Amino acid sequence: MPVSEIKQRIDAAVKDAMRARDKQRLGVLRLTMAEFKRIEVDERIELDDERVLAVLDKMTKQRIDSLTQFEKAGRDDLAAQEAFEIALIKEFLPEPLSEAEITQLIDAAIETAEASSMQAMGQVMALLRPQMQGRADIGKVSALVKGRLI
């Protein structure tokens, strides 16, 4: 299994943050590396880029949820920290897909799976997930696919 290029970039960023004595950036990067290490130890695997993207995507969603909660509670200090963490994690994610690209990929997946009803939803999503991981919100994509298959 190939070593994750994204994970190597994050490891290099940890070292750069240490040299620059950027404590805030270093803390977020170390937290990210710790999550990778936890998964590798728990599952006894070496993470590849696809799995690293899934972890980064999950971490981003968690922080977006937290940011929303902090903003509702009027905790601007905590909201600012979450916004910083989101921006930092997104540095390592690939370029997001545009609406047109998402629509095009959905059309291609529906055609490939020969989907005409909701029974094929799983097949379509299985085709889309690897192409869109870290580049689009899978929940929103799922809703778009569901709308097309009804």
C-alpha positions as a printed NumPy array, in Angstrom:
array([[  0.   ,   0.   ,   0.   ],
       [  1.457,   3.389,  -0.961],
       [  2.402,   5.817,   1.76 ],
       [ -0.002,   8.743,   1.955],
       [  1.341,  11.82 ,   0.23 ],
       [ -1.065,  14.05 ,   2.171],
       [  0.074,  12.568,   5.481],
       [  3.688,  13.278,   4.533],
       [  2.775,  16.896,   3.714],
       [  1.103,  17.277,   7.111],
       [  4.151,  15.754,   8.839],
       [  6.382,  18.257,   7.037],
       [  4.028,  21.064,   8.089],
       [  4.372,  19.913,  11.728],
       [  8.14 ,  20.277,  11.467],
       [  7.812,  23.696,   9.81 ],
       [  5.441,  24.88 ,  12.562],
       [  7.895,  23.649,  15.205],
       [ 10.743,  25.573,  13.564],
       [  8.573,  28.691,  13.287],
       [  7.359,  28.251,  16.891],
       [  3.775,  28.631,  15.69 ],
       [  2.   ,  27.023,  18.652],
       [ -1.548,  27.409,  17.358],
       [ -0.766,  25.803,  13.976],
       [  1.397,  23.136,  15.594],
       [ -1.384,  22.116,  17.978],
       [ -3.889,  21.535,  15.185],
       [ -1.382,  19.654,  13.042],
       [ -0.34 ,  17.428,  15.939],
       [ -3.984,  16.691,  16.697],
       [ -4.446,  15.648,  13.069],
       [ -1.354,  13.415,  13.118],
       [ -2.538,  11.876,  16.406],
       [ -5.854,  10.953,  14.772],
       [ -3.984,   9.274,  11.897],
       [ -1.796,   7.384,  14.361],
       [ -4.811,   6.289,  16.411],
       [ -6.464,   4.787,  13.347],
       [ -3.243,   3.105,  12.221],
       [ -2.69 ,   1.529,  15.64 ],
       [ -6.331,   0.525,  16.18 ],
       [ -6.735,  -1.024,  12.74 ],
       [ -3.098,  -2.106,  12.243],
       [ -2.903,  -0.483,   8.822],
       [ -0.924,   2.204,   7.018],
       [ -3.244,   4.992,   5.871],
       [ -3.436,   5.718,   2.164],
       [ -4.51 ,   9.034,   0.629],
       [ -8.152,   7.955,   0.293],
       [ -8.429,   7.141,   4.006],
       [ -6.485,  10.286,   5.008],
       [ -8.962,  12.361,   2.982],
       [-11.853,  10.644,   4.759],
       [-10.318,  11.476,   8.163],
       [ -9.665,  15.103,   7.187],
       [-13.194,  15.374,   5.803],
       [-14.637,  14.052,   9.075],
       [-12.485,  16.421,  11.145],
       [-13.633,  19.356,   9.014],
       [-17.31 ,  18.44 ,   9.448],
       [-16.861,  18.151,  13.215],
       [-15.303,  21.593,  13.358],
       [-18.011,  23.132,  11.182],
       [-20.633,  21.732,  13.579],
       [-18.692,  23.119,  16.553],
       [-18.296,  26.486,  14.844],
       [-22.052,  26.709,  14.332],
       [-22.707,  25.861,  17.978],
       [-20.136,  28.363,  19.263],
       [-21.547,  31.13 ,  17.06 ],
       [-25.076,  30.428,  18.335],
       [-23.793,  30.569,  21.917],
       [-21.962,  33.857,  21.283],
       [-18.543,  32.326,  22.015],
       [-16.53 ,  34.281,  19.465],
       [-13.18 ,  33.183,  20.936],
       [-13.974,  29.489,  20.469],
       [-15.6  ,  30.141,  17.088],
       [-12.421,  31.863,  15.907],
       [-10.325,  28.844,  16.959],
       [-12.647,  26.467,  15.095],
       [-12.522,  28.671,  11.982],
       [ -8.716,  28.64 ,  12.166],
       [ -8.692,  24.831,  12.437],
       [-11.095,  24.465,   9.492],
       [ -8.932,  26.704,   7.307],
       [ -5.793,  24.809,   8.3  ],
       [ -7.271,  21.375,   7.577],
       [ -8.634,  22.58 ,   4.233],
       [ -5.073,  23.473,   3.184],
       [ -4.439,  19.751,   2.853],
       [ -7.677,  18.831,   1.077],
       [ -7.839,  18.8  ,  -2.729],
       [ -9.586,  21.57 ,  -4.649],
       [-13.375,  21.371,  -4.078],
       [-15.559,  20.313,  -6.995],
       [-17.836,  22.874,  -8.635],
       [-21.592,  22.311,  -8.91 ],
       [-21.199,  21.534, -12.624],
       [-18.47 ,  18.951, -11.94 ],
       [-20.586,  17.304,  -9.237],
       [-23.583,  17.123, -11.58 ],
       [-21.403,  15.675, -14.33 ],
       [-19.983,  12.987, -12.013],
       [-23.48 ,  12.109, -10.745],
       [-24.753,  11.768, -14.323],
       [-21.821,   9.515, -15.246],
       [-22.285,   7.334, -12.147],
       [-26.028,   6.919, -12.748],
       [-25.324,   5.959, -16.351],
       [-22.54 ,   3.522, -15.381],
       [-24.685,   1.856, -12.714],
       [-27.67 ,   1.863, -15.105],
       [-29.668,   3.265, -12.212],
       [-33.331,   4.018, -12.682],
       [-34.701,   3.704,  -9.157],
       [-33.766,   4.119,  -5.5  ],
       [-32.634,   0.464,  -5.341],
       [-29.465,   1.516,  -7.2  ],
       [-28.642,   4.345,  -4.761],
       [-25.905,   2.292,  -3.04 ],
       [-24.244,   1.399,  -6.327],
       [-24.239,   5.015,  -7.493],
       [-22.82 ,   6.279,  -4.181],
       [-20.146,   3.555,  -4.226],
       [-19.012,   4.874,  -7.607],
       [-19.095,   8.517,  -6.495],
       [-17.495,   8.31 ,  -3.038],
       [-13.864,   7.663,  -4.153],
       [-14.056,  10.432,  -6.756],
       [-15.517,  13.009,  -4.379],
       [-13.91 ,  12.204,  -1.011],
       [-12.553,  15.425,   0.434],
       [-13.723,  17.406,  -2.58 ],
       [-17.483,  17.58 ,  -1.941],
       [-19.904,  17.094,   0.934],
       [-20.977,  13.466,   0.506],
       [-24.237,  14.146,   2.368],
       [-25.237,  16.82 ,  -0.126],
       [-24.171,  14.614,  -3.037],
       [-26.312,  11.817,  -1.621],
       [-29.32 ,  14.157,  -1.493],
       [-28.704,  15.193,  -5.134],
       [-28.491,  11.553,  -6.225],
       [-31.66 ,  10.724,  -4.28 ],
       [-33.456,  13.582,  -6.038],
       [-32.371,  12.252,  -9.417],
       [-33.392,   8.647,  -8.743],
       [-36.91 ,   9.26 ,  -7.41 ]])
